[in-house]
Amino acid sequence: MDSQDDLPSLCTLATGISRDHGTVIVGLPLSWNSGAAEGHVNRIKLKRQMIARVGFDLLRKRVLLAP
């Protein structure tokens, strides 16, 4: 059995990183991150989930009563 058959997703990731090796190396020392953007995306996802689960009325109350 070949080791590539055991973890095909990991093999695909390694192949992609190897193909873009120069770009990966240049990007590693950058000091910025996408934490703030991820936080906004997460908040939007939570709102969408809440609307889907309990409806718009509860979300409206929650937003109006927020401090």
Buried (B, 14 or more C-beta within 10 A) or exposed (E): EEEEEEEEEEBEEEEEEEEEEEEEEEEEEEEEEEEEEEEEEEEEEEEEEBBEEEEEEEBEEEEEEEE
